[in-house]
Amino acid sequence: MVENKQDFPFVEEDSDYAMACVVDHLAGKGHTRIACIAPPPLSVMFSSVRLRAVRKHMELIGLSLPDEMVCIGSFDQKDGFAQTHKLLDLPHPPPTASSASTTVLHSAPSMRGGKKEVSP
């Protein structure tokens, strides 16, 4: 916000609430192992805020987010696809993932059954 200038319209999103909703939705579907794919937190501020929110809310509802379930990559579709494959290559891949970016999320292959399929 601009100091002493509050006479202009603006939109501010709530990353904590948004990511809590994502985690609640996935946990409500029965998922207990939820990965997170995010752009680099140091170059995209909302990424660090959203990743922190995912960790915080998972802990709040009794789930953990191990470091191997967090993939940090670039901010594009190609990398979203690659990061998802890294998760699928884990010995016990997660059945689902959250993302701090819809660009990354929409490029991720399907995680159903641990198969490397491209989502439509």
Backbone bond lengths (Angstrom), bond angles and torsions (degrees), N, CA, C in turn:
res aa  C-N    CA-C-N  psi(-1)  N-CA   C-N-CA  omega(-1)  CA-C   N-CA-C  phi
1 M - - - 1.446 - - 1.527 108.31 -
2 V 1.297 116.90 144.48 1.460 122.89 178.59 1.524 108.08 -81.23
3 E 1.329 115.48 130.46 1.463 119.67 -179.19 1.518 111.14 -58.28
4 N 1.330 115.48 134.79 1.464 123.81 176.56 1.527 113.89 58.81
5 K 1.299 118.60 15.46 1.466 122.48 178.71 1.525 108.27 -128.44
6 Q 1.298 116.95 91.51 1.448 121.04 -179.36 1.527 111.44 -115.00
7 D 1.327 117.58 17.32 1.455 120.49 -175.34 1.539 112.51 -99.99
8 F 1.324 117.21 28.19 1.460 120.04 177.29 1.531 108.90 -129.97
9 P 1.330 117.31 147.86 1.468 119.75 -179.48 1.534 110.99 -75.58
10 F 1.313 116.91 144.87 1.454 121.30 174.51 1.527 108.91 -153.81
11 V 1.314 115.37 160.09 1.461 121.84 177.81 1.517 107.58 -119.28
12 E 1.299 115.86 132.52 1.457 120.86 178.19 1.519 107.89 -126.49
13 E 1.330 117.09 128.14 1.456 119.84 179.96 1.526 110.33 -92.89
14 D 1.327 116.36 161.51 1.451 122.39 -178.24 1.529 108.38 -115.14
15 S 1.318 116.67 91.41 1.465 121.35 -176.53 1.521 112.69 -62.21
16 D 1.332 117.55 -37.63 1.464 119.85 179.27 1.523 110.62 -59.13
17 Y 1.317 115.99 -49.55 1.462 120.41 -179.29 1.525 111.28 -65.83
18 A 1.326 117.00 -43.16 1.463 120.97 -178.17 1.525 111.39 -61.32
19 M 1.315 117.06 -47.09 1.458 119.70 -178.25 1.526 111.59 -71.49
20 A 1.328 117.48 -31.57 1.468 120.11 174.15 1.530 109.63 -62.76
21 C 1.319 117.02 -39.45 1.469 120.94 177.45 1.527 111.25 -63.82
22 V 1.340 116.68 -41.05 1.470 120.69 178.27 1.530 109.71 -62.35
23 V 1.328 116.86 -49.30 1.464 121.10 -179.48 1.527 110.25 -62.26
24 D 1.325 117.83 -44.54 1.468 120.79 178.81 1.523 111.50 -60.55
25 H 1.324 116.66 -40.36 1.466 120.35 179.49 1.531 110.32 -62.81
26 L 1.337 116.82 -48.88 1.460 120.40 -178.64 1.532 111.35 -66.17
27 A 1.325 116.99 -42.78 1.464 120.51 177.69 1.526 110.36 -65.07
28 G 1.323 117.28 -36.64 1.461 121.66 177.44 1.521 112.99 -63.78
29 K 1.335 115.90 -23.86 1.470 121.21 176.09 1.525 111.07 -84.81
30 G 1.341 116.28 1.82 1.455 120.78 177.56 1.520 115.16 97.50
31 H 1.322 117.50 2.63 1.464 120.14 -179.86 1.523 110.68 -77.77
32 T 1.315 115.61 132.82 1.464 121.04 177.16 1.526 111.31 -117.11
33 R 1.313 116.98 -14.45 1.468 122.58 177.71 1.523 107.54 -115.99
34 I 1.315 116.02 96.11 1.462 122.39 -175.50 1.525 108.75 -115.41
35 A 1.324 115.94 119.63 1.465 120.66 178.43 1.532 109.25 -86.28
36 C 1.325 116.03 171.92 1.460 121.04 176.97 1.523 109.44 -139.89
37 I 1.335 115.77 128.91 1.461 122.22 176.80 1.525 106.71 -111.72
38 A 1.329 116.29 127.45 1.467 119.35 -175.55 1.520 111.86 -142.80
39 P 1.337 116.39 150.42 1.466 119.91 170.45 1.533 108.79 -66.35
40 P 1.315 118.08 165.60 1.466 120.31 -179.37 1.531 112.29 -57.41
41 P 1.334 118.09 119.99 1.471 120.97 -177.65 1.521 114.62 -59.15
42 L 1.314 117.75 -28.45 1.460 118.78 -177.26 1.528 112.46 -79.45
43 S 1.331 117.56 -19.90 1.464 118.74 -179.15 1.527 113.22 -103.18
44 V 1.324 117.25 -17.97 1.461 121.16 179.40 1.532 107.22 -130.01
45 M 1.323 117.15 104.43 1.459 121.06 -172.36 1.520 113.66 -55.21
46 F 1.349 117.61 -43.68 1.455 118.02 -176.29 1.522 111.62 -64.55
47 S 1.334 117.05 -22.86 1.461 120.24 178.86 1.522 110.93 -64.22
48 S 1.332 117.73 -46.56 1.462 120.23 179.37 1.525 111.11 -65.74
49 V 1.326 116.68 -37.37 1.468 120.69 178.72 1.527 109.79 -64.74
50 R 1.328 117.16 -44.60 1.466 120.76 -178.42 1.519 112.14 -70.24
51 L 1.327 117.74 -39.94 1.463 120.24 177.52 1.529 110.22 -63.42
52 R 1.315 116.65 -43.77 1.470 120.82 177.18 1.534 110.23 -60.79
53 A 1.331 117.08 -39.54 1.472 121.26 179.58 1.525 111.40 -65.91
54 V 1.329 117.18 -39.94 1.470 120.26 177.37 1.523 109.41 -62.02
55 R 1.335 116.66 -49.78 1.478 120.27 179.72 1.528 111.25 -57.83
56 K 1.323 116.17 -46.73 1.468 122.02 -177.51 1.527 111.25 -61.91
57 H 1.325 116.59 -45.96 1.465 118.57 -176.45 1.529 111.35 -73.14
58 M 1.320 117.18 -35.70 1.464 118.37 176.84 1.519 110.41 -62.15
59 E 1.332 116.55 -42.25 1.464 120.29 177.48 1.528 110.54 -62.87
60 L 1.322 116.32 -41.27 1.462 121.36 -179.35 1.531 112.10 -59.18
61 I 1.335 116.95 -36.44 1.470 119.61 -178.77 1.530 112.70 -97.19
62 G 1.360 115.82 11.02 1.463 120.32 173.48 1.520 115.61 87.77
63 L 1.329 117.56 18.47 1.462 121.46 177.06 1.524 109.06 -110.50
64 S 1.321 115.81 160.61 1.464 119.06 177.68 1.525 109.67 -118.41
65 L 1.322 115.46 159.82 1.456 122.14 176.65 1.532 107.13 -127.96
66 P 1.353 115.57 86.25 1.466 118.98 -179.89 1.531 111.27 -62.49
67 D 1.325 116.40 152.60 1.459 121.13 -178.09 1.531 112.80 -55.69
68 E 1.336 117.82 -35.86 1.464 119.62 -179.24 1.530 112.93 -68.97
69 M 1.335 116.87 -11.53 1.463 121.50 178.73 1.536 111.41 -97.66
70 V 1.336 116.55 6.83 1.465 121.69 177.14 1.521 107.80 -113.51
71 C 1.316 116.22 121.67 1.467 121.20 177.86 1.520 108.64 -114.03
72 I 1.311 115.28 124.49 1.464 121.55 178.16 1.526 106.94 -109.60
73 G 1.302 115.99 124.78 1.456 119.73 -179.09 1.509 110.66 -141.44
74 S 1.306 115.22 -156.88 1.457 118.76 178.19 1.524 109.50 -85.72
75 F 1.296 116.77 -166.90 1.463 121.68 -169.47 1.528 110.58 -114.43
76 D 1.352 116.36 42.46 1.457 118.23 -177.88 1.526 111.76 -138.44
77 Q 1.322 115.43 171.15 1.457 121.28 -176.08 1.521 112.46 -67.17
78 K 1.314 117.07 -40.87 1.462 120.45 -178.92 1.527 110.18 -59.51
79 D 1.324 116.89 -43.54 1.455 119.88 -179.37 1.527 111.40 -71.58
80 G 1.332 117.88 -34.21 1.463 120.32 175.70 1.520 110.94 -58.22
81 F 1.323 115.52 -41.60 1.458 121.73 177.21 1.530 110.26 -62.56
82 A 1.349 116.45 -46.41 1.464 121.29 -179.13 1.532 111.53 -64.68
83 Q 1.341 117.40 -42.12 1.468 120.48 -179.64 1.524 111.23 -64.82
84 T 1.320 117.11 -37.17 1.460 120.53 177.80 1.522 110.19 -64.54
85 H 1.322 116.85 -40.14 1.465 119.95 177.33 1.521 111.80 -63.73
86 K 1.337 117.59 -34.28 1.467 120.01 175.73 1.528 109.90 -60.95
87 L 1.325 115.91 -42.22 1.465 119.68 178.28 1.517 111.10 -65.14
88 L 1.328 116.79 -41.09 1.466 120.89 -179.34 1.525 112.27 -68.92
89 D 1.336 117.49 -21.53 1.460 121.58 178.29 1.524 112.92 -82.87
90 L 1.326 117.93 -6.68 1.469 120.68 176.79 1.524 109.50 -62.64
91 P 1.348 117.81 152.12 1.470 120.33 178.82 1.544 112.81 -55.80
92 H 1.317 116.04 -36.21 1.469 121.47 177.73 1.532 107.46 -129.75
93 P 1.353 117.16 80.68 1.472 119.74 -172.90 1.527 112.63 -65.25
94 P 1.316 115.72 148.53 1.470 119.42 178.58 1.528 109.81 -71.55
95 P 1.319 117.28 148.69 1.460 120.00 178.86 1.527 113.32 -78.49
96 T 1.336 116.96 -14.95 1.464 119.88 -177.27 1.530 110.02 -154.96
97 A 1.328 114.89 164.88 1.466 119.49 179.68 1.517 110.07 -145.96
98 S 1.320 115.30 149.88 1.463 121.53 170.71 1.518 106.34 -99.53
99 S 1.302 116.64 166.56 1.456 119.90 178.28 1.520 109.75 -144.52
100 A 1.312 115.14 145.94 1.463 120.64 177.00 1.519 110.85 -85.29
101 S 1.335 116.99 1.78 1.458 121.13 -176.75 1.521 110.93 -146.04
102 T 1.316 117.72 128.93 1.469 119.90 177.09 1.518 111.19 -68.39
103 T 1.324 118.68 -28.77 1.468 121.43 176.73 1.519 110.03 -60.46
104 V 1.319 116.65 -45.94 1.460 121.78 178.65 1.519 110.05 -68.18
105 L 1.311 117.57 -44.92 1.460 122.24 -176.65 1.517 112.43 -60.25
106 H 1.314 118.29 -44.21 1.457 121.01 -177.04 1.521 113.31 -71.55
107 S 1.310 117.76 -14.60 1.459 120.43 178.97 1.517 112.39 -96.00
108 A 1.326 116.76 -7.93 1.463 120.34 -176.11 1.526 110.95 -72.35
109 P 1.335 116.61 139.81 1.461 118.67 176.11 1.524 109.60 -70.78
110 S 1.296 116.34 160.98 1.458 121.66 179.07 1.528 109.48 -61.29
111 M 1.328 116.65 140.55 1.444 120.59 177.85 1.531 111.28 -102.89
112 R 1.328 118.09 3.49 1.454 121.69 -179.23 1.520 110.33 -59.90
113 G 1.310 115.80 125.65 1.454 120.94 176.72 1.520 113.71 66.79
114 G 1.338 117.51 12.35 1.450 120.60 -179.76 1.523 113.54 69.09
115 K 1.338 117.12 15.09 1.455 120.81 -178.67 1.518 110.06 -87.95
116 K 1.295 115.88 146.90 1.462 121.44 -179.73 1.522 109.50 -90.84
117 E 1.299 115.88 77.23 1.452 122.20 178.35 1.523 109.13 -109.43
118 V 1.288 116.52 148.78 1.459 119.78 176.98 1.519 108.51 -86.60
119 S 1.333 116.60 129.10 1.451 120.38 177.73 1.512 109.78 -67.33
120 P 1.346 116.89 144.49 1.475 118.91 178.38 1.511 111.28 -66.91
